[in-house]
Amino acid sequence: MSSRQMILDAVRRNRPELRPLPELPTGAVLSEDAVERFAAIIREVGGEAVIASDASAAIQERYPDAQRVLSMVDGDAFPGGSLEGIDLVVLRGALGVVENGAIWVDEASMGHRALPFVTMHLVLVLRAADLVADMHGAYAALRLERDTPGFGVFISGPSKTADIERALVIGAQGPRSLLVVILP
Amino acid sequence: MSISTHPEAAEAFARDEERTAWHDQALWFVRAKRDQVTRAIPEWEALRTLASGIKGHTLSRLDEYLEEFERHAVANGVVVHWAADAEEHNRIILGILRGRGATRLVKSKSMLTEECHLNPYLEANGITVVDSDLGERIVQLNNEAPSHIVMPAIHKRKAEVGALFAEHFGTSPDEDDPGRLADAARGPLREALFGAEVALTGVNFAIAETGGIVICTNEGNADLGIHLAPVHIASMGIEKLIPRVADLGVFLRLLARSATGQPITAYSSHIVAPRTPGQLHLVIVDNGRSEHLGRPEFREALACIRCGACLNTCPVYRRSGGHSYGSTIPGPIGAILSPGIDLAKHASLPFASTLCGSCGDVCPVKIDIPQQLYRWRQIVGRAGLLPAKKRVAMRLLGDALGSQRWYERGGRVARLLLRMVPSWLVRRTAWGRERELPVAPKESFREWYQRSRSE
């Protein structure tokens, strides 16, 4: 008998009586100060947040010395070339979660799946209208069960580690900084 | 057969008082952070109940969800493998590596591969393994196992990491700044990730309705590996299933807050299909889990989402260190999972607890860990695996507490002994080392009560 069949048979034999699947919450209502709270929590998780209608100006101001910059905000395809030595990647976020500063980015807006991780610095551009209060609201809005991208990720802050004596170090193996530009 | 018991191994750890005190405080700090962030969520308790309900339901129909998950994963272009045990898991992974002609594997954090002892198996077969999570890399370079399921190198002081990195990454032997040490590891780790042929990750959640998996990380190493290497292998235990994508709303709110006090991990990666061009292999592992599902008193432990909150809060874990458990998963959750794998080897673990109940209070999926610890104690006792001293003491106590006559006599003897036994003798016992004996009362409560009432 295959291992697959053995495992499934053993599980079927040993599983408990049917327990009900609970209904899920639909998510909290967005508060009036949602944008400010979202910006505050992004700072708490080690990122930076600005509210600006001109994203390019905000990015230029924060990263004036960035040499190799890849911007995918207009739906550009990955232009090719090495994935190493990228200073700055600018991506459009589809949705932001106020409770934890997480921003959903799916494959289609990345150009290449590795871009949000290989870059030295990451910028996510997000419309204030695309905020939800919590993760329940996020999944309700994204409807990933119907519209399932091959890859998508919630990003909350830059890469970080606390593996040496619990000391927080921003910039582990991934980006060393994250700037979120919130378009009003 | 000589197996080091938890008390023996814990004694060795606790001999270094400075380290023990630091370890205790470092973990208590994480517990305090967890409290702070969970109190900011008014519906926290409702979330725990929901999570427990979703996991309970999934386990009650796990076979059906596994089949649904597999069907969708295959339709998404994923290659699904099934492994009955650790040995088969390791063989499958070696087979994938050999099929590609790969000689190196880059791994991100996975407790399952620790459980299967994958690294030594691959190394014995000529494969170089690079653990790319910083904490995992530290313990790998030091030839150790992780001592914590979320913070693998929490038992290591920064000076020790500095000495290790001086040897391997050429930093100054005096360097002990965590920021500069992490930075020194960043270069070599990124180099390994950029050159990876095959990248292996664990799985936090597997979603039946889409066939996708979710991996929660902070360092970015898992995503660097899987989006750069042509082949991604993900190893998961059968208990990682959840029915719906939207269930993640509950679990992602609970996981990082319980684990590290973060509102969510830096990356919550949802992988559904392999990248093009590229391959995604999923290895679904049983290794004793289906058998555990058949133990009604203990099956609830399969709901564990590996946050480590029960480790951080446990007064015994904090003062004895993860290695003292001698099991892949240490701490309270390890103490209720491991006896199911090998009762004789792990017989001392259910006793590595004060039964204070704190682990159950912080568990995000409401596993009644203290109750299970208590039940495992009965099973260890019935199996005749208690140490002789404890067995005799328990029998005597049982007799004394079970009969009024013996209880009264026992009390008289105890009061007498309290006056007679010298304190140096008491200090020679494990119990008496840190304790002063009370002053013996002249009479028992019963005697006092009867005397006072008649007066």
Boltz contact constraints between the chains, C-beta under 6 A:
constraints:
  - contact:
      token1: [A, 3]
      token2: [B, 82]
      max_distance: 6.0
  - contact:
      token1: [A, 3]
      token2: [B, 84]
      max_distance: 6.0
  - contact:
      token1: [A, 4]
      token2: [B, 82]
      max_distance: 6.0
  - contact:
      token1: [A, 6]
      token2: [B, 84]
      max_distance: 6.0
  - contact:
      token1: [A, 7]
      token2: [B, 82]
      max_distance: 6.0
  - contact:
      token1: [A, 7]
      token2: [B, 286]
      max_distance: 6.0
  - contact:
      token1: [A, 7]
      token2: [B, 290]
      max_distance: 6.0
  - contact:
      token1: [A, 8]
      token2: [B, 63]
      max_distance: 6.0
  - contact:
      token1: [A, 10]
      token2: [B, 290]
      max_distance: 6.0
  - contact:
      token1: [A, 11]
      token2: [B, 62]
      max_distance: 6.0
  - contact:
      token1: [A, 11]
      token2: [B, 63]
      max_distance: 6.0
  - contact:
      token1: [A, 11]
      token2: [B, 290]
      max_distance: 6.0
  - contact:
      token1: [A, 12]
      token2: [B, 63]
      max_distance: 6.0
  - contact:
      token1: [A, 14]
      token2: [B, 290]
      max_distance: 6.0
  - contact:
      token1: [A, 14]
      token2: [B, 293]
      max_distance: 6.0
  - contact:
      token1: [A, 14]
      token2: [B, 294]
      max_distance: 6.0
  - contact:
      token1: [A, 15]
      token2: [B, 60]
      max_distance: 6.0
  - contact:
      token1: [A, 15]
      token2: [B, 62]
      max_distance: 6.0
  - contact:
      token1: [A, 16]
      token2: [B, 60]
      max_distance: 6.0
  - contact:
      token1: [A, 18]
      token2: [B, 60]
      max_distance: 6.0
  - contact:
      token1: [A, 19]
      token2: [B, 56]
      max_distance: 6.0
  - contact:
      token1: [A, 19]
      token2: [B, 57]
      max_distance: 6.0
  - contact:
      token1: [A, 19]
      token2: [B, 60]
      max_distance: 6.0
  - contact:
      token1: [A, 21]
      token2: [B, 57]
      max_distance: 6.0
  - contact:
      token1: [A, 22]
      token2: [B, 50]
      max_distance: 6.0
  - contact:
      token1: [A, 22]
      token2: [B, 53]
      max_distance: 6.0
  - contact:
      token1: [A, 24]
      token2: [B, 246]
      max_distance: 6.0
  - contact:
      token1: [A, 100]
      token2: [B, 263]
      max_distance: 6.0
  - contact:
      token1: [A, 100]
      token2: [B, 264]
      max_distance: 6.0
  - contact:
      token1: [A, 102]
      token2: [B, 264]
      max_distance: 6.0
  - contact:
      token1: [A, 113]
      token2: [B, 227]
      max_distance: 6.0
  - contact:
      token1: [A, 113]
      token2: [B, 275]
      max_distance: 6.0
  - contact:
      token1: [A, 114]
      token2: [B, 227]
      max_distance: 6.0
  - contact:
      token1: [A, 114]
      token2: [B, 228]
      max_distance: 6.0
  - contact:
      token1: [A, 117]
      token2: [B, 220]
      max_distance: 6.0
  - contact:
      token1: [A, 117]
      token2: [B, 223]
      max_distance: 6.0
  - contact:
      token1: [A, 117]
      token2: [B, 224]
      max_distance: 6.0
  - contact:
      token1: [A, 135]
      token2: [B, 249]
      max_distance: 6.0
  - contact:
      token1: [A, 135]
      token2: [B, 252]
      max_distance: 6.0
  - contact:
      token1: [A, 135]
      token2: [B, 253]
      max_distance: 6.0
  - contact:
      token1: [A, 136]
      token2: [B, 249]
      max_distance: 6.0
  - contact:
      token1: [A, 139]
      token2: [B, 246]
      max_distance: 6.0
  - contact:
      token1: [A, 139]
      token2: [B, 249]
      max_distance: 6.0
  - contact:
      token1: [A, 144]
      token2: [B, 245]
      max_distance: 6.0
  - contact:
      token1: [A, 145]
      token2: [B, 209]
      max_distance: 6.0
  - contact:
      token1: [A, 145]
      token2: [B, 245]
      max_distance: 6.0
  - contact:
      token1: [A, 148]
      token2: [B, 210]
      max_distance: 6.0
  - contact:
      token1: [A, 148]
      token2: [B, 272]
      max_distance: 6.0
  - contact:
      token1: [A, 150]
      token2: [B, 272]
      max_distance: 6.0
  - contact:
      token1: [A, 150]
      token2: [B, 273]
      max_distance: 6.0
  - contact:
      token1: [A, 151]
      token2: [B, 271]
      max_distance: 6.0
  - contact:
      token1: [A, 152]
      token2: [B, 270]
      max_distance: 6.0
  - contact:
      token1: [A, 153]
      token2: [B, 267]
      max_distance: 6.0
  - contact:
      token1: [A, 153]
      token2: [B, 269]
      max_distance: 6.0
  - contact:
      token1: [A, 154]
      token2: [B, 268]
      max_distance: 6.0
  - contact:
      token1: [A, 156]
      token2: [B, 264]
      max_distance: 6.0
  - contact:
      token1: [A, 156]
      token2: [B, 266]
      max_distance: 6.0
  - contact:
      token1: [A, 157]
      token2: [B, 266]
      max_distance: 6.0
  - contact:
      token1: [A, 159]
      token2: [B, 219]
      max_distance: 6.0
  - contact:
      token1: [A, 159]
      token2: [B, 220]
      max_distance: 6.0
  - contact:
      token1: [A, 159]
      token2: [B, 266]
      max_distance: 6.0
  - contact:
      token1: [A, 160]
      token2: [B, 218]
      max_distance: 6.0
  - contact:
      token1: [A, 160]
      token2: [B, 266]
      max_distance: 6.0
  - contact:
      token1: [A, 161]
      token2: [B, 134]
      max_distance: 6.0
  - contact:
      token1: [A, 161]
      token2: [B, 182]
      max_distance: 6.0
  - contact:
      token1: [A, 161]
      token2: [B, 219]
      max_distance: 6.0
  - contact:
      token1: [A, 163]
      token2: [B, 134]
      max_distance: 6.0
  - contact:
      token1: [A, 163]
      token2: [B, 135]
      max_distance: 6.0
  - contact:
      token1: [A, 163]
      token2: [B, 153]
      max_distance: 6.0
  - contact:
      token1: [A, 164]
      token2: [B, 158]
      max_distance: 6.0
  - contact:
      token1: [A, 164]
      token2: [B, 161]
      max_distance: 6.0
  - contact:
      token1: [A, 164]
      token2: [B, 178]
      max_distance: 6.0
  - contact:
      token1: [A, 164]
      token2: [B, 181]
      max_distance: 6.0
  - contact:
      token1: [A, 165]
      token2: [B, 158]
      max_distance: 6.0
  - contact:
      token1: [A, 165]
      token2: [B, 178]
      max_distance: 6.0
  - contact:
      token1: [A, 166]
      token2: [B, 26]
      max_distance: 6.0
  - contact:
      token1: [A, 167]
      token2: [B, 178]
      max_distance: 6.0
  - contact:
      token1: [A, 169]
      token2: [B, 178]
      max_distance: 6.0
  - contact:
      token1: [A, 169]
      token2: [B, 179]
      max_distance: 6.0
  - contact:
      token1: [A, 169]
      token2: [B, 182]
      max_distance: 6.0
  - contact:
      token1: [A, 172]
      token2: [B, 219]
      max_distance: 6.0
  - contact:
      token1: [A, 173]
      token2: [B, 189]
      max_distance: 6.0
  - contact:
      token1: [A, 173]
      token2: [B, 190]
      max_distance: 6.0
  - contact:
      token1: [A, 173]
      token2: [B, 219]
      max_distance: 6.0
  - contact:
      token1: [A, 173]
      token2: [B, 220]
      max_distance: 6.0
  - contact:
      token1: [A, 173]
      token2: [B, 221]
      max_distance: 6.0
  - contact:
      token1: [A, 173]
      token2: [B, 224]
      max_distance: 6.0
  - contact:
      token1: [A, 174]
      token2: [B, 220]
      max_distance: 6.0
